[in-house]
Amino acid sequence: MTALPEDAAARLGAALDALDAADRARALAEAEALTRRADAPSRAAGARLQALLRDYEGALRALEGGGGELARLRYALLKRLRFEVEASEALAEVLAERPDARARMAAALHEESAGRFDRALAHLDALARDGADPARYAWLRARLGAALDDRRVVEEAARVAPTLDADATGELVAALLEVGAFDAAAAHGGDAVRARLALFRGATDEALALAERAGADDVAFAALVHAGRLARARERLAALDGRDDPTLDVWRATLALAEGDVAGAAPWLVAARDRVPDYLAAELLWVIVDGARRPVPHVERFAYEGLLEGQLAALGVAPPRDAEGRIARAALEAAAREGLARLGGNRTPLATRCDDGVLTRVRVPASPRHRARRAQHTAPFAGIDGARRAVDAVLSELGAHPVAACYRVELDLWAGDYARAADGFQAILAARQKTVWAWIGLAAAQLHLGEPARALATLDAGVALIGCRGVTVPVTRGEILLALGRHDEAEAELAQARRAQPGRVAAWALSVVCADARGDADARARRFARLERDAPALVADAARAAGVGGWWPAPPSPAQQLASARAALALMRGNRSSSCALWHAPRTGVVRAHVPGRPATTPAWEADERRALARLAGRR
């Protein structure tokens, strides 16, 4: 950390005093004065203080065109904010100026986050050519090899890996398991991994003994469920209360089903399937649960499109079809049970099967919907047009697939092209009326076209036809009711949306507006605090767009809360996604993104920055 000139350190100290006094205006004025200085350390300190004050745009402007450490700091801030399109451009400048080990590692991590794993690996190869010790980044090389399904890369990384810390060891073991290198995974992971592998083979007694020795309560619980020792499993589950893990959720559902509680199993499977796309064990169990809840003579292809388009076949299971090509519900349930049997005691997202005592990795093909969704979710890095091209490439391989096509049309909603979106969703419904997201998307488009009454009729007709609401209907219906002035009904829907998917930032922004409309000032303030905590960069852009300025570290006024929430929704246009929340930056319109569960700034980060700036100011 480069020392500041004495007068700059004094100015920084004055800014920190103002910050401690919650005098934002004075702290910001001192920060801006530092950014106007000629020396790079002062500019960097001023920009960091601006970022701490959540004036992210000011900080980025201050660092622009600086080169050297200022360019690197600008990239780091863009990456922290998840402004991925801009981060890509900033990183290219850093690499062009000085492609040293630090820049190469940053580039590898950036490309990994963009899903460009081959490019990330190329940066690690460049590091190796430049003489960097491969042991230092073996964990990342293993992770990239697993993403590319390249067992050779993963095993090479494992061979050069030194004694790693717990997190790095976990990364390495996960990569080894992903590519089916089970012996090497056990060697690095110890009894906890051996217990899991024993369970995969169905050796429940061995798994339980190893799990007890390793203190792996989750594996011990799973082994008890798989062995049918339900009372003991229920006792063991109490020790795991509050633990957040999709695999544990699937085992909770398995226990509930074994106890005959179909209704109790359903929420756990919904949660697991929502968090992990193409989760084979969860999908197989869902066939059983869904069949008990909604018995029908035959199943629709698109209701189980992943299972019926390659995933069951990967396990060597094929439900029979009748002369008309239909699959009976009972036949699909039998196939699901057979698939679960072939998975043995494995209910993790990483599918395996055991034949004659030998465990093998099962490659589960991505479902059409997940392939399209994955392409759509390149938007934070490639922009809306880039994501359109990616989804179009997937659709050209799939052919006519109404479920996957919804992801392409949804991008029109995100872009704010509502008439085009409405036409697209209507075309999908003409091809297959029971496409649930097309009804939701059409209603959303009609709402943004200024037709809330028509939107409500569309949405309710779709729900009645299909017979279920899912997790997206409440946020869409809540926004429509809000537009219609039916505030109490809107609140009920939005409350359900918040409970079902707490990470959906649009639901919190809508809830701020709804609370204000209902005259509930306390709820408005609480919900805005949650919105700002989860998506501080979105709120900062929204406040700028609304012209209400910043406020941190003081609390926002009621007018700032309402104006910022409304502006956030306007910047998001038609995006109400729970997994890929996008908005368009004020002035430039460039796409920016929020990652659920990963806020750009946190109280811990802010405390660390404040301490670091205090040290720069000469305060120990």
N, C-alpha and C positions, 0 to 999 in steps of 0.2 A: 504494500500500500504506500504510494508515493506521498511524501510529506507536503503539506500546503505551505505557501508563503505565509509569513507571520500575520500580515493584515487580512489575508483570506481566511486563516484559521480563526481570527477574532470575529470576522463577519459570520462564519459558520457557527461559532459559539453563540452569537447573538440570535441567530435563526433558531437554534435549538432552545434557547431561553424562551423565545416567543412561542415555539411549539409547546413547551411545557406549560405555558400560560394560556394555551388554546387560542393564541392570537394568530390565526391563519394568515391574515393579510400581511402582517409584518414578516412572518416566517417566509411567506412566498416571495415577498419583495426582496429579502436578503438572498434567497435562493436564486432568483432571477439575476440579481446583481453579480453573483458568483459566476453564472453561466456566460455573462458578457465579458469576462476577463479573458486575456490572451492565453494564459497558461492552461494546459490540459488538465492538471490535477484540480484546479479550481472549478473549471467547467464541469468536470466529472462529479465533484462534490455537490455542486449546485443542482445538477440533473438528478442525482440520487435523492437529494432533499425534495425536489419537485415530485419525484415518483413516490416518496414516502408520504407526501401531502396529497397523493392521488391525482396530481396534475400530470397524468401520464403523457398527454399530448405535448405539454410544455417541455417535459424531460426529453422526449424523442426529438423535438425540434432543436433543443440545445445541443444534442449530441450529433446531429446530422452534419455530414461532411467533415467530421473531425479527423478521421483516420486513426490509425494506431489503437491505443487503448480506448479512446472514445468510441471508435467503430465497434470494438468488441463489447463495450458496455451497452451500446445501443442494441446490438444483436441480442445480448443476454436479457435486456429489458423486454424487447419484442417477444422473445421466446417465453419469458415468464408470463407475459400478458396473453399468450396464445394467439398473437397476431401473426399467423403462420405465413401468409402470402408476403407480408412485409419482412418477416424474419428471413425468409428464403433469399430475398434480395439483399438484405444486410449481410447475411453470411457469405454470399458470393463475393461481396466487396472485401470482407475480411480475408477470405481465402486468396483472392487475387493479390492482395497487398502482402500477406505473409502467411503461407500455408504451413505453419509450424505444428508441433504435436498438439498443442492446446486447441488450435483451430480445427485440426483434423478430427480430434475426439468430439468436439462440438458438432462438426458436420456429420459424423457417424450417428450420433444420437438424434440429430435433427432428421436425417433421412430415415432412421428407424421409426420415428414418430409419424412420419409421412407414409409409412408402409412401403418405402422403397428400400427393401432390405439388401438387394444386390449392390446398390450405390453405397449404402452404409458399410458393407463389407469391403468395398473397394477403398474406402477411406482408411479402414484398419490395415488393409494390405499396404497402402502407402506409408502408414506409420511404421510397419515392419521393415519396409525397404529403406526407410530413413534411419533405421537402427534402434527403434524403440523396443523395449523389452516386451515380448508378446504375453508374458505372464501377467503383466499389469492390467491388461484388458481382456484376459481370457474369458471372464464372465460375460462380457458383451459379445465377443466372437461366438461363444456357445449359444447365446440367445438368438443371434442373427442366423446361425446355422440351423437352429430349430425352426425359425420362421420360414426359412427356405427349404426345410425338410432335407437338409444335407447332413447325413449322419457323419460323414468324414470330417467335416468342419467342426462339428460338436466334439467328436472324440479327440481330434487334435488339440482343441482348446482344453479339454479335460486333462490331457497328458502334460501340458505345460503349466497348468494352474498350480500356483503355490498354495500354502495354507491360507484359506480365505476367511474373511469374516462371515458371520452367519447369513447376512443378506446375499453376499456374493456366492456363497455355497448353495443357498437356496436357488439362485438363478441358474447355477451350473447343473444342479440336480434336476430342476424342471426341464432344462434343455435336453439332458440325457434321456429322461423319461419320454419326452416328446418324440424323439427319434427312435425310441425302442431300444436304447442301450441300457437295459435294465441292470445288468451286473455292475456296470460302471456307476450307475446311479446309486446302487446300494453301497458300493465301496465309498462313495463320497458322502452319502446321506446317513449312513449308520442304521441303527435299529428302527428308527421312525420310518425310513423308506422301506426297509425290509418288511416291516409290519404291513405297510400298504401293499407291497407286491404279493405278500402271502395272501392277503385278502383278495386281491385281483384273481389269484389262482383258486380261490374258494377254500383255502386252508384256514378256517376261522380260528381253530385252537392255536395254531402257530401265530397267526396275526394278533390274537388277543394277548398272548404271552409277550411277544415283542413290543406291542403297543404299551403294555403295562410297564415294561422295563424302560421304554423310551419316554414315558409320560405323555404319549400321544392319545389324549382322551377322545379325540374325534374318531380315530381309527378303532379304538376299543369299542366305542359306541356302535360304529358301523358293523364291526365283527359280530357283536351281540345281536343286532337286528338281523344280519344275514344268517346267523345260526338259529334264528327263531326263538331266542331267549328274550322275549319281549319285555317281561317285567324288569329284568336287570337292565335292559337297554333304556327303558323309561327312567329308571333311577340314575343311570349314567348321564342321560341327557340333561338332567338338572344342572350338572356341573358345566354344561356348555351354554347355558342360558345367556342370551345376548350376543353370542358369537355370530358374526356376519360372514357367511361362507356359502356359496351356491351348492357345493357338494354336500355340505351339512344339511342344507335345505332339502336336497333330494333324498337324503337318508331319513330326514324327519317325515317326508311324504311317504317313504317306503314303510316306516314304522306305522304311520296312521293307516295306510292301506292294509297292512298285516293285522291291525286291530279292528278292521272293518269300518274305519272312519273315512269314507270317501270325501265327504265335505271338508274334513280336516286336512286331507292331503292336498286338495286343490290349490290353496293359497301359496303353499311352499313351492309347488311346481310352477305356478304362474311367475313367482319371483325369480326362480332359477332360470326359466326359459327367457324371461325378459332380460336378464343380465348376461346370459351366455348364449349367443346364437348357435343353432345347430347342436345343442347339447343332447347327444343321442340318448343317454339313459333317461333324461328328463322327458324327452319326446316319447319314448316307449311307455313310460309310466303314464304320460298324459293320455295316450290312447285308451288306457284302462279307465282312468278317471273320467275322461270325457264320454266314454261309452256308457258308464254308469249314470252319468248326469243327463245325457241326451241320447237315449237309445234310438237308433235309426236302422233300417234294414241294410242299407249300403252306404259306403263312405264316398265323399267327393275327393277327387284328385287334389284339388288345391287346398283342402283342409289339412292334408298331411303331405304336402308336396315334397318336402325334404325326404321323409321316410320312403315315399313311393317312387322317388326319382334318384335312387342310388344308395340311400343310407342303410335300408334294410338289406339290400343286396351285398353291401360291404361286409355284413355279418354272415352272409350265405343264407339269408332267409328271403323267401318269396311267397307272399300270400297268394293263394289261387284266385283266379278270376273266372267269372261265369261266361257263358257263350256270348254275352253282350259286352264283355270286357270289364264288368263291374266287380268290385271287391266287397264281399259281405262284411258287415261290421264285426261279426263273430270271427271271421277269418283274419281280419286285421288284428283283433285282440289276441288271437292265438299266436299270430306272427310276432306281436310285441312281446308276449310272454316268452316265446322261444328266443327272441333277441336278448331279452334280459338274462335268460339262462346262459346264453353264450358269452355274455359279459362277465359271468361269474360274480365275484363280489366287488366288481368295479362299478362305481356310480359316479366317477369323476368325469369331467368333460373330455379327458384323454381316454379314448376307447381302446380296449384290449380284448383279446379272447385267449382262452387256455385250451390247448389240444394236447392230450397225452402228457400233461404236466409242463408243457412248454408254453410260455407266455409270448404272445406276439402283438405288435401294435396294429390296430385297425385304422386304416385311413378312411375317414368319413367325408365324403364329398360335400361341398357346400351346397346348401339348398339354393334354388333359383332366387328366392327372396333375399337370402343373405348375400349372394353375389351382387345383386342389384343394390342392396343397402350399403355394402362395402364400397362399391363404386360411387354411390351418392355421397358417402361420407369423406370422399377426397376433397369436397368443396372447401374446407378450411385451408387447404394447401394449394388447390388448383383453381379456386374460384368457382362460381356457378357454371360458367361456360365449360370449364375443364371437367367438372363433375358431369355435366350433360354428355360430353363426349365419352367419358368413362362408362356411364350407364348405357349409352347407345351401343357401345362395343359389346357389353354383356347381353343386351337384348337381341343384337344381331345373331348371337350364338344360340340364344334360347328359343327364338321364334316367338310366336304369339303366347304370351304369358301374362295375363292380366294383373296378377299380384305383383310381379316384378315391375311391370310397366308403371305401377303407381309411384314407384320411387323416382322415375323420370319426370312424371307430371308434377310431383310434389316440388321439384326444383323450380317449376314455374311459380308456385306459391311463394317460395323463398325469394325469388327474384322480384316479386310484386307484379307479375304478369297474370292477373287474376282471370281475365277473360279467356286467355289461352289455357289456363289451368282448368277452368270450368269445362271448356270444350274437350280437353283431354280426359277428364274423369267421366264425362258423359259417354265418350267413346268406349272407355273401359267397361262401363256398366251395360252398354249395348251388347258387348261381347260376352260378359258374364255378370249377371245381375247381382250375384251373391259375393261381390268383392267388397269386403267391409270398409277398407281404407278409401275406396273410391267414393263411397257415400260420405264419409267424413271429409275427404278432400273437397268434394263438390260443395258441401255445405259451407266449408271454410271459404272457398272462392266466392260463393254467393254473398256471404257476410261481408267480405272485403269489397265486393262490388256494390255495397250499400243496400242489400236486400235481406235484412235479418229475419223477417217473417218467412220468407221463402226458404232461407237457410234452415230454420228450425223445422219446417215441414219436411224438407229433404232429409235431414238427419234422423228425425223420428221415423220416417218411412223406412229408411235403411235399417235402423235398429229393429223395427217390427218385422221386417222381412227376414233378417238374419237370425234374430232371436238372442243376441247378446250385445253387451255394450263395450266390453274390453276396457283398456286403460286410457285410450285416447278420447273417447266420446265425452267424458266429463269436462275436460278443459275446453273442447270445442263448443259443447252445449252451454257451458258456463259463460263463455265469451258472447255467444249469440244472445242469451238471456240478458246479459249485462247491457248489450246494445239495445235490447227491447225495453229496457227500464224495469225488468222484473228482477229486482236486486236480491230479494230473499231466495228466490229459486236459483239465481246465479250463484249465490254464496254456497248453497247446498252442493251444487255441482263442483264448484272450485275446491271446496273442502275435500270432496272425494278425490279430485285430481291431485291435491297436495299429499293426501295420505297414500295414494297408490304409487306416486312417483315424486318423492320429495325433491329430487334433483331437477325437476322441470322448471326452469327459471321463468318461463312465460306464465305459468300458473301463479307464481308469486307476484309478478307484475300486475296481472289481472286482478289478483286478490287485493292488492293495494287500492286499485281503482274502485273495486267493489266495496271495500270497507269504507272508503270515503263517501261513496254514493249512499251507503246505509247510515252514515253519520257516526260510525264507530272509530273514533280517533285513536283509541288504544290499539285496536286491531290493525289499523293502517300503519301506525308506527312500528309495531312488532313485525309486520310482514315486510315493510320496507327495509328494516334492519336485516332481516333474513336475505332479502334480495341483494342488498349491498354486500353482505358477508359472502354470499355464494358467487356473485358476479360483479365484483367491484369495477372491472374494466368496462363492462356494459353500462353500469350506472354512471361512471365518469363520462362516457361518451354521450349518454342520454342527457345528463345535466348540461353538458356543453351544447347539445342540439337544442335543448329547451331554453337556453340562455339564462339559467338560474345559478350558474357558477358552482364552485365547490364549497364544502363546509367542513370537512374533516380537519382537525379532531373534534370540533364541536358537532352536536347532532344537527341533522337537517331540519328545516322548518316544515310545517305541514304543506305549505305551497311547494317547496322543493321536492318533497316526497311525491306528491301527486303529479307534478309536472314531469319529474324524472321517470316515474313509472309509465306514464302515457308516452313519453318520448322513446323509452326503451321498446315498447310494443311497436311504435311506428318504425324505428330503425330495424326491427326484426322482420318487418313486412309480414309475410304470411308464414313465417317460420315459428312453429310452436313445438318443435321437436324436444323430446326428453333426452336424446342421446347426441344430438348434433345441433346445438343452439347457435344460430348464426345471426349476425346483424351487419348492417352496412354503415361504415364509418361516416360521421358527418363530414361534409365538404368533399371528400374523395370518393365515397361510395365503395371503397375497397372492403372485401368480405373479412370480417373478424369473427372469432368463435369463442365459445365458452365450453369448457370440458366439465361435465357434471362431476362433482366430488373433488375437483382440483381447482380451487379458486386461485386467481392470479396472485393475490397477496393474502397473507394470513397474519393474525396478531403476532405469531412467533417470528415470521419474516420481518415484520415492521419493528419488533423489539430488537432483533439482530441488527437491522439497518441503523436504528437509532444509536445503538452502542458503537457500531463501526464509525458512524459520523462523529460521535463524541470523541472517539480516539483521534480522528483526523483533526478535530478542533483542539487537541492537546489535553483532553479531559479523560483521565484514567478511571 
